Amino acid sequence: MKYTTTDELEYFDFGEAYIGDVQAAGDFFHLVLDNVTILPENSCNRDIRTMRTNELLFKLEQAEIAAVIKEGFKVYDADGRLMKTCDDTELPAAKWPDMIKSFVGGMIYSLKKEKNQYEFIIDAPDEATYALRVTAAHDVESWDRFLNL
């Protein structure tokens, strides 16, 4: 990869990034993402303008999955009356590996970091939304080229 940054998460916009691959095992956590926006403040962005890239490798070092939560929802009829409510559901750890692999083909709605915890909000291909929380020491982003918006 030509370009690599470490702990510069705030200089990317992962909203609407497509998930091309997910690898998670032990302390190993990698995503391959398309349609990632690179902000002008990024240390590798020499054009100093908003750019984007495909096939960005997003790695979390010393990663540990903390939770996978299927977000709840409400269903209303055409008159605005509440018909059904489903609460958030935290998935058991035994289901995490299969669920995380099912995110391939989905889209990241948002990615936030608070202290050492990364929270991915993912619109999965099964038409449900999930919150994936991963604790890690560092994030590393690598990509080959900048693309115009």
LINRA-V441616 format. One record per backbone hydrogen bond with DSSP energy under -1.0 kcal/mol. NH is the residue of the N-H (numbers start at 0). CO is the residue of the C=O. Records with the same first field share a line. If there is no record, write none. Layout:
NH=CO / CO
This chain:
2=142
4=140
6=138
10=7
11=8
12=36
15=107
16=13
17=33
18=105
19=31
20=31
22=29
24=27
27=24
29=22
30=57
31=20
32=55
33=17
35=52
36=12
37=50
38=10
41=38
44=41
45=43
50=37
51=146
52=35
55=32
56=141
57=30
58=139
59=28
60=137
62=26
63=134
65=132
66=132
68=130
69=88
70=128
72=85
74=83
76=80
79=76
82=74
83=74
85=72
88=69
90=67
94=91
98=94
99=95
100=96
101=97
102=99
103=100
104=18
105=102
106=122
107=16
108=120
109=120
111=118
113=116
116=113
117=133
118=111
119=131
120=109
121=129
122=106
123=127
126=123
129=121
130=68
131=119
132=66
133=117
134=63
135=115
136=60
139=58
140=4
141=56
142=2
146=51
